[in-house]
Amino acid sequence: GDSVTQMEGPVTLSEEAFLTINCTYTATGYPSLFWYVQYPGEGLQLLLKATKADDKGSNKGFEATYRKETTSFHLEKGSVQVSDSAVYFCALSDARRASGSRLTFGEGTQLTVNP
Amino acid sequence: DGGITQSPKYLFRKEGQNVTLSCEQNLNHDAMYWYRQDPGQGLRLIYYSQIVNDFQKGDIAEGYSVSREKKESFPLTVTSAQKNPTAFYLCASSMGGFQPQHFGDGTRLSIL
């Protein structure tokens, strides 16, 4: 079945550091890929998405490129801020499945940014 | 503003009791979902519904039940058969297909 593997956390960075959170996936179809962010005590918010190979999703300084050859969708940001501290989830959706648009999530990566 | 409303924010269950978590959306989305989140873990799908009066089991449906009588509403009942119900429950909705899911702010369920 489909699966998503994220780099293990927690990740701790200083403000203005470069961020990479690795995400690789396994899927039999042609998935769409997503990054969601969860702030403490809240639900998940969509951060960015990509629907086909070589697409680059971007939002709020974060970027991720859909790499079909390496089955990856790594999240990057050039200069993190304290306000970026949160849990980040990589997810995939394969709407060709009979189950429709259900999402498969990675386990999440906790990011802490120190001033 | 359109969105997803989950209530209550905190809920306590006594032994042998059923409790119902509310999820309402005004986004006119066809599909709705319930996830369970345990500390330090990802989300696991409990139930989902792609259309009114129809729903399917997810990966961890045992001990839970749902209904989808209206497009806007998808309540989740945690039954007494669910022996480890303490978790953070998230409801989501989407237009279906490759469209992203939108999430509510969650309900935290604890055992008294």
Interface residues (C-beta under 8 A of the other chain):
Chain A: S32 F34 Y36 G41 E42 G43 L44 Q45 L46 K49 T51 F89 S93 A95 S99 G100 S101 R102 L103 F105 G106 E107 G108
Chain B: I4 Q6 A31 Y33 G40 Q41 G42 L43 L45 Y48 Q50 Q56 G58 L90 A92 S94 G96 G97 F98 Q99 P100 Q101 H102 F103 G104 D105 G106
